[in-house]
Amino acid sequence: MSRIWITAVRSPVGVLAVIALLSWLANDDSPPAGLSVSVAAEEVPPLKPPASHVFTTGGRMDSFAFDPVGKTLATAGWTGPEDDHEGWKAGTNPGDLHLFDVATGKEIAHFDEECGAIFDVAFSPDGQSLATAGRVPGSPNLGEVRIWNVALRKTLITIRSQIGWSLSIAYSPDGLLIASGGFDRMVRVWDARTGKEIKVLGQPSTASSLMFSADGKTLVAGCRGGTLLLWDVPTWKERARFENEKMYLLGADISADGRFVAAGGPLLGEGGRIDMRGVLRIWDVNTGKEHRAWEVDGHLANKVRFSPDGQFLAAAHGECSISNVETGARVALIPRSSSSAADQIHFSPDGKTLAIGSFRRVQLWDVSGLWPDSKP
């Protein structure tokens, strides 16, 4: 197995990123104490594959997603001056939604329809629709979910029943369901064709990450208070619960085969203070046992993503690391100058590209060297 060292470009840190993080913290509970983890300290020999395109948006980028075949990248966020604190509180910052061609790096479209700030975006399995989670335009507290037609660049369905901002969104693999989570500490399941609410699932704290398993049988929610919940679809009965004591969970994922779930986030110190140390954890879903856990010192751990084949876990924590799920060995490292709650990370559908986004840009990295002898 080849090991990779990847260098990255510095991303600017916006003032409103700090404001957004503090706002999220103010809306949540502090988890209990007691987390114990080991430190992963593997050194990775240098090998520098070339970086590909950088996608730059006009405004703040809070989320991005590949389409199902990896040809198009959608970025979502909001625009406005970074020091416009009053506008942010009032909800007057406009949403910002772009499409880019992955092969050329060129912008395909900018959705110019009026909407509020967007915090998460997801493609439908057929690539014809986008679902977004965000704020009602001009409202300080109300959230909304929108379903957009990609070809027409316009909203098809608007859902405004979420009390508090909608922060996370996910499509089911068959494209029939959408799940959203927000500051009301509920996960809501919608009919993606009509916008009708199907189920409301309570949770201990705000869902910062939502995803369906690849087979569509499980809905996973990573909750900021440290709990990771799995529900059975379509009975909506709780299937499993994993607790992360003394951890502020910002990212979660489930492997394609449904065997593992992972979580990432900063540790909490005395009085619930955010610690710059982060922790990454993996559990075996079938046994309920922790498979692996390790600290990442000096950085705010954030999003985690399994590679499409489930061999690797990528994590954003200042630098971005890729680790072997079975052995825990670090196989790639992407040094970065800063990290925040705005960091995003995704593998392309074929697993050959890792995309890292922060604030106003998304950078693509060639990680096909992780599979030197075969396709992922």
Sequence and secondary structure as in RCSB ss.txt:
>XXXX:A:sequence
MSRIWITAVRSPVGVLAVIALLSWLANDDSPPAGLSVSVAAEEVPPLKPPASHVFTTGGRMDSFAFDPVGKTLAT
AGWTGPEDDHEGWKAGTNPGDLHLFDVATGKEIAHFDEECGAIFDVAFSPDGQSLATAGRVPGSPNLGEVRIWNV
ALRKTLITIRSQIGWSLSIAYSPDGLLIASGGFDRMVRVWDARTGKEIKVLGQPSTASSLMFSADGKTLVAGCRG
GTLLLWDVPTWKERARFENEKMYLLGADISADGRFVAAGGPLLGEGGRIDMRGVLRIWDVNTGKEHRAWEVDGHL
ANKVRFSPDGQFLAAAHGECSISNVETGARVALIPRSSSSAADQIHFSPDGKTLAIGSFRRVQLWDVSGLWPDSK
P
>XXXX:A:secstr
   EE         HHHHHHHHHHHHTS    S    EE           EEEEEEEEEEEEEEEE TTSSEEEE
EEE S TT HHHHHHT SBEEEEEEETTT  EEEEE S  B EEEEEE TTSSEEEEEEE TT SSBEEEEEEET
TTTEEEEEE   BB EEEEEE TTSSEEEEEETTSEEEEEETTT  EEEEEE SS EEEEEE TTSSEEEEEETT
SEEEEEETTT  EEEEEE TTB   EEEE TTSSEEEEEEEEE GGG EEEEEEEEEEETTT  EEEEEEETTS 
   EEE TTSSEEEEESSSEEEEETTT  EEEEE  S   TT EEEE TTSSEEEEEEEEEEEEEE GGGSSSS 
 
